[in-house]
Amino acid sequence: MKAMIFAALLAVLSPALAAAPRTLSMSGHGEVQAAPDQAQVTAGVTTAAPTAAAALSANTARMKTVFAAREKMGVPERNIQTVNFSVSPQYTNGADNLPPRLTGYQVSNDVALRLDDVSRLGAALDALVGAGANQMNAISFSIRDPAPLLDKARADAVANARARAQTYARAAGVTLGPILSIAEGGGDAPRPLYKAVMMSAARAVPVAAGEESVTADVAMVWEIQ
């Protein structure tokens, strides 16, 4: 009885199995570079004093000059954001097994400043330092609208996958048929490439903007004949 059931199932499934198409799967990668059109600087002021109140007062005074420098540079208020503020007690190691001794307090206040004109970055760094910023924690570059670049990277990824698939098909003695599926492997946000081009303004800090890279990956499946 079991043999009869198995034979019946095999009879039903065999045509479907025989009709399954032969396929060729291939991945593709696309990458586009462009000069960044935005820059972000994380800068701030760190002050220390015997008391928390004195450290905070000194920090506040210097941060006011930093904010005033932002206004003089013409950077909109929406382009500056506080990213860190801390008050930390400071200790010295105790001698002769004595416990650590409190010596004062440190106040840190950091802001992120976004520039919509990359060519002004050198002058902005100079202005921030001149205004009293004694911490420069990070500088990054970005592309304001990466969508057109990502579209180009996607098209290049598909073309790359097709070219690779055609090479394999010729080598195997088959031809590509219709596309059965396309799946995106994920597009990367712009990432820096260090082919830097120096730029500077008069009396400003020289900086390198380099290029940003936008990438896309696809996985494609063809029927082969």
C-alpha positions as CSV (number, residue, x, y, z in Angstrom):
1,M,0.0,0.0,0.0
2,K,2.8,2.4,0.9
3,A,4.6,1.6,-2.3
4,M,1.4,2.5,-4.3
5,I,1.0,5.8,-2.4
6,F,4.7,6.8,-3.1
7,A,4.3,5.9,-6.7
8,A,1.2,8.0,-7.0
9,L,3.0,11.0,-5.4
10,L,6.0,10.6,-7.6
11,A,3.8,10.6,-10.7
12,V,2.2,13.9,-9.6
13,L,5.5,15.6,-8.6
14,S,7.7,14.4,-11.5
15,P,6.3,16.8,-14.1
16,A,6.7,19.8,-11.8
17,L,10.3,18.8,-11.0
18,A,11.1,18.3,-14.6
19,A,9.7,21.7,-15.4
20,A,11.9,23.5,-12.9
21,P,14.1,25.9,-14.8
22,R,17.8,25.9,-14.7
23,T,19.1,29.1,-13.2
24,L,22.2,31.2,-12.8
25,S,22.6,33.4,-9.7
26,M,25.0,36.4,-9.6
27,S,25.6,39.4,-7.3
28,G,26.6,42.9,-8.5
29,H,28.2,45.9,-6.8
30,G,27.9,49.6,-7.7
31,E,29.9,52.5,-6.3
32,V,29.7,56.2,-7.0
33,Q,32.0,59.0,-5.6
34,A,31.2,62.6,-5.1
35,A,32.7,65.6,-3.3
36,P,30.8,66.3,0.0
37,D,28.8,69.4,0.3
38,Q,28.3,69.5,4.1
39,A,30.7,69.4,7.0
40,Q,30.1,68.8,10.7
41,V,32.5,69.9,13.5
42,T,32.1,68.7,17.1
43,A,33.8,71.3,19.3
44,G,33.6,72.6,22.8
45,V,35.0,74.0,26.0
46,T,36.5,72.2,29.0
47,T,37.2,74.2,32.1
48,A,38.5,73.2,35.6
49,A,38.3,75.0,38.9
50,P,38.4,74.3,42.7
51,T,34.6,74.4,42.9
52,A,31.8,73.2,40.6
53,A,30.3,76.7,40.5
54,A,33.6,78.3,39.4
55,A,34.2,75.7,36.7
56,L,30.7,76.1,35.4
57,S,30.9,79.9,35.4
58,A,34.2,79.9,33.5
59,N,32.8,77.3,31.0
60,T,29.6,79.4,30.5
61,A,31.6,82.5,29.7
62,R,33.8,80.8,27.1
63,M,30.8,79.0,25.5
64,K,29.1,82.3,25.1
65,T,32.0,83.5,22.9
66,V,31.8,80.3,20.9
67,F,28.1,80.8,20.2
68,A,28.8,84.5,19.3
69,A,31.4,83.2,16.8
70,R,28.7,81.0,15.3
71,E,26.5,84.0,14.7
72,K,29.4,86.0,13.1
73,M,30.0,83.1,10.7
74,G,26.4,83.3,9.6
75,V,25.6,79.7,10.6
76,P,21.9,79.3,11.3
77,E,20.9,78.5,14.9
78,R,19.3,75.2,13.6
79,N,22.7,74.0,12.5
80,I,24.2,73.9,16.1
81,Q,23.3,71.4,18.7
82,T,24.6,70.5,22.2
83,V,25.9,66.9,22.1
84,N,27.5,66.7,25.5
85,F,27.5,68.4,28.9
86,S,29.2,67.1,32.0
87,V,30.4,68.1,35.5
88,S,33.0,65.8,36.9
89,P,34.8,65.8,40.2
90,Q,38.6,65.6,39.9
91,Y,40.8,63.6,42.4
92,T,44.4,63.0,43.1
93,N,45.7,59.6,44.3
94,G,46.3,59.5,48.0
95,A,49.8,59.0,49.3
96,D,50.7,56.4,52.0
97,N,47.5,54.5,51.4
98,L,45.3,57.5,52.0
99,P,42.1,57.8,50.1
100,P,41.9,59.9,46.9
101,R,41.6,63.6,47.6
102,L,39.1,65.9,45.8
103,T,41.0,68.7,44.0
104,G,38.3,70.4,42.0
105,Y,35.7,70.0,39.2
106,Q,35.8,69.8,35.5
107,V,33.0,71.0,33.2
108,S,32.7,70.0,29.5
109,N,30.3,71.4,27.0
110,D,30.4,70.2,23.4
111,V,28.3,71.3,20.4
112,A,28.0,69.9,16.9
113,L,28.1,72.6,14.2
114,R,26.9,71.8,10.7
115,L,28.3,73.9,7.7
116,D,26.3,73.9,4.5
117,D,29.4,75.2,2.7
118,V,32.4,72.9,3.0
119,S,34.8,75.6,1.7
120,R,34.2,77.5,4.9
121,L,35.4,74.7,7.2
122,G,38.9,76.0,7.6
123,A,37.8,79.5,8.6
124,A,35.2,78.0,11.0
125,L,37.8,76.0,12.8
126,D,40.0,79.1,13.1
127,A,37.0,81.1,14.4
128,L,36.0,78.4,17.0
129,V,39.5,78.2,18.4
130,G,39.8,81.9,18.5
131,A,36.5,82.1,20.4
132,G,37.8,79.9,23.1
133,A,37.0,76.3,22.1
134,N,39.7,74.1,23.5
135,Q,38.2,70.7,22.4
136,M,37.9,69.6,18.7
137,N,36.5,66.1,19.0
138,A,35.5,65.2,15.5
139,I,35.2,66.5,11.9
140,S,33.0,64.7,9.4
141,F,31.7,65.2,5.9
142,S,28.5,64.3,4.2
143,I,26.4,64.7,1.1
144,R,23.2,66.6,1.6
145,D,21.1,64.6,-0.9
146,P,22.6,61.1,-1.6
147,A,19.5,59.7,-3.3
148,P,20.6,60.5,-6.9
149,L,24.0,58.9,-6.2
150,L,22.4,55.9,-4.7
151,D,20.2,55.5,-7.8
152,K,23.3,55.6,-10.0
153,A,25.0,53.0,-7.7
154,R,22.0,50.7,-8.0
155,A,22.0,50.9,-11.8
156,D,25.7,50.2,-11.8
157,A,25.2,47.2,-9.5
158,V,22.6,45.7,-11.9
159,A,25.0,46.3,-14.9
160,N,27.8,44.7,-12.9
161,A,25.8,41.6,-12.1
162,R,24.6,41.2,-15.7
163,A,28.1,41.5,-17.1
164,R,29.4,38.9,-14.6
165,A,26.5,36.6,-15.4
166,Q,27.1,36.8,-19.1
167,T,30.8,35.9,-18.6
168,Y,29.8,32.8,-16.6
169,A,27.1,31.9,-19.1
170,R,29.5,32.1,-22.1
171,A,32.1,30.0,-20.2
172,A,29.4,27.4,-19.4
173,G,28.1,27.3,-23.0
174,V,24.6,28.6,-22.0
175,T,22.7,31.8,-22.7
176,L,20.9,34.0,-20.2
177,G,17.1,33.9,-20.3
178,P,14.6,36.1,-18.5
179,I,15.4,37.5,-15.1
180,L,13.6,35.6,-12.4
181,S,14.4,37.8,-9.4
182,I,16.3,40.9,-8.2
183,A,17.0,41.6,-4.6
184,E,18.8,44.6,-3.2
185,G,21.6,43.7,-0.7
186,G,21.4,47.2,0.9
187,G,22.7,50.6,0.0
188,D,25.4,52.1,2.1
189,A,25.2,55.6,3.5
190,P,27.9,57.9,2.1
191,R,31.3,56.9,3.5
192,P,34.6,58.8,3.2
193,L,37.3,58.1,0.7
194,Y,40.7,59.6,1.5
195,K,41.6,60.9,-1.9
196,A,41.8,64.3,-0.2
197,V,42.0,67.6,-2.0
198,M,43.4,70.4,0.2
199,M,41.5,73.6,0.5
200,S,42.0,76.6,2.6
201,A,41.0,80.2,3.1
202,A,43.3,83.0,3.9
203,R,44.7,82.6,7.5
204,A,42.4,79.6,8.0
205,V,43.2,76.1,9.1
206,P,43.8,73.9,6.0
207,V,41.4,70.9,5.8
208,A,40.9,68.0,3.4
209,A,37.4,67.3,2.2
210,G,38.2,64.2,0.1
211,E,35.3,62.3,-1.5
212,E,32.3,60.4,-0.2
213,S,31.4,57.0,-1.6
214,V,27.8,55.7,-2.0
215,T,27.5,51.9,-2.8
216,A,24.7,49.5,-3.6
217,D,24.6,45.7,-4.0
218,V,22.1,43.4,-5.7
219,A,21.5,39.7,-6.1
220,M,20.0,38.5,-9.4
221,V,18.8,35.2,-10.7
222,W,18.4,34.3,-14.5
223,E,16.9,31.4,-16.2
224,I,19.5,29.8,-18.5
225,Q,18.9,28.2,-21.8
